[in-house]
Amino acid sequence: MPLSIIGSGFGRTGTMSLKLALEQLGLGPCHHMEEVMDHPEQFGHWRAAARGETVDWETVYEGYRSTVDWPGAHYWQELAETYPEAKVIHTLRPAEEWWVSYSTTIAMLLTEAGSGDLEHEMRTIPEMAHAIIADQTFGGSCDDKSAALRAFEKRTEAVKSTVAPERLLVFEVKDGWGPLCDFLGVPAPREPFPRSNDHAAFWELVSKLA
């Protein structure tokens, strides 16, 4: 089952809400960092990817129809080439708003992982995420605001300049079902668009690492 949707947006841009929406539309299961937490057998694949090794994406995404959020979003271009029929959804939100959300969630978690304060078994995912997010996306620091914002804007520019317009949706989850369903060519559900993964929900998710 090849991927049909590739999410290129950073974490904290509504990726959990998009995951739930895609699954409601029948485009799941949708991969997300939560899936890595729930499936430790994936750790080896993502560690290898973080080290720059070649991975078999069909093996990584076996059983999934879509992917959003880190770690997959970091490899959006490789995935878009591997799955040329897949559509790309780039989740976005105002940059300063994203920074506030990111800096009080993911950045804090990665800082704790880097300090060694977490128990060994809790460091597995944060260490992989630190390599992908702090080192490879933000140039070595997970809490440098200017570097993070530059990377945030650079990702959007790269996606827009690389992906064919008919294949790409730049999407803010606040806009709801309309743009998403129009892009996918499916009817909009009557239920409200999913809203998930606020600050409290993030830390509840992280508690799975304990």
N, C-alpha and C positions, 0 to 999 in steps of 0.2 A: 504494500500500500504506500505509494509515494506521497510525499508532503504536497499539499495543495495550497497551504498558506505559510509564508515565512514572515515573521515579525522582526523588524530591524531596529525598533526603538529601544532606548535604554530602559532599565528597570526604573520604576517610580513614574512611568508615563501612562499608567492605566493598564499595564499589561495583564494584571490578574483579572480585571474587569473584561478585557478583550478575550482572554482565555475562556471565561465563563460564557461570554456571548457567542464565540465560535462554536463551543460545544453545544449551546442551545440551538444553534443553527444547523447542527448535524455535521460540523467540521472538526469533531474531536475523535479520539482524545487529542488534547492540545498540550504540548510540552511547555514547561515553565520551570523555573528554579525549584518550585515545590516538588516537581516530579523527581528531581535529583535527590531531594531529601527523602522522598518516599521509596526510592529504588536505588539502594546502595550499589547494586550491580553496575550502575552507570558510571560510578566514580572513575574507573580505569579509563574509559573513553574520554572523559572530560579532562582528566589529568594529562593524558597523551596530547589532546588538542591544545591544552594550555602550554605544553612544552614545544609546540610547533610540529609535532609528529603528524603524519598522515593518518587519518581515521576513516573508517568506512561509515559514511553518514547513513547509509541504508540500514546498517546494523544499529547505529545509535538511535535512529528514529523508527525502528521496527514497531509497528502497531500504532503509530501516531499519524494523524492527518494534518496537523498544524503545529507550529512552534512560535512562541513569543517569549520575551524576557531574556535576560542572561541565564545561562551561558550561550544559548543558541544565537541570540541576537548579535553576539560578537563575530559570528561566522556567517553573517547574512549574505555576503557576496559569494562565498564558496557554495553556500546552500542554493542561492539563486542560479548558479551555474550548474550545480548537480541536478536541480529540479527545474528545468527551463519552462515547464508548464505551470509552475506555482506562481501565485500572485504574492506580491510583497505589500505588507501593511506596516507603515512607519508611524508608530504612536508618538505623539508630541504633546507638550504642554508649554506654557510660558516658561522661559528659561529660569528666571528667578524663583518662580513657584516650584519648578522641578528641583532646584538646588536645595531649597528649604526641606523638601520631602526627602531627597536623597541623603542630605547631610545629617539628618536626625534618625536615619534608619540604616541603610546599607553602609554608609561611611562609618558609622559608629560600630557596627558589627565587624567590619574589616579591620578597624583600628584595634579592637579587642583581640581579634585573631592574630594580628601582627605582633601584639605585645606579649603573647604567650599566656594571657590570663585565662583563656578558655582551657577546659580539660582536653586532653589529647583527642579523644573520640569526637569532640565537638569541633575540632579545628579542620577536619578533613574538607568539608565543603567551603568554609571561609578561606582556607588557604588556596584552594583552586580558584575561588572567586577573586581573591586578592590578586592572583597572577593575571587573570583575564581583565579585571576591572581597573584596579589601581595601577598595575605595571604596564599592561599593554594598551589600555584605553586612555588612561589619564597621565601616563608618563612617569609612574612611580609613586605617586601619592594619591591616597583615597580621599584626602580632605583639603586639597588645594583648590579653592573655589575658582580662581581664574583659569587654571588648567582644566578643571572639570567643565566649566562653561564653554571654553574653547572647543573641547572634544564634543560636547553636546551639539554645538552649532555645526562643527565639521562633519559629524555623522549625518545630519540632515542634508547638508550640501552634497555629500558623497552619494547618498541614496538617490537624491533627486537627479543628479547628473549621470548616474549609472543605470538606473532601472527605467525601462521604457514607460512613458506616461500611462499607456493603456494597461500596464501591468501593475501600477503603483497606486496605493491610496495613502495619502498623508492624513492622519486621522487623530482627532482629539476625542476621547471617549465622552466628554461632556456633550458632544453633538449627537450621541445616541444612535439609534438603529438606522436612521435615514441614509447617511452617506455610506455606512458599512454595507447595508443590504443592497443599495443601488449598485455599489461596486461589485458585489458578489452575484448580483442578479437573482436574488431570492426575496420573497416577501418578508416584510418586517413583522415580528411577533407582536401580539397585543400586550404582552407583559412588558413592564418597564425594563430598560436596559440595565444589565447588572452593574452594581456599584460595590466594589470590594477592595480590600487591602489598604485601608487607611492606616494611620500610624499604629494604633492599637492592634489591628489585625496583623500587621507585619511582625510585631514582636511575639504575637501568639504563634505565628507560623515558625518563627525562629526557635520557639520553645521546643519544637520537634527535635532539635539538635541535642537537647539535654539528655 
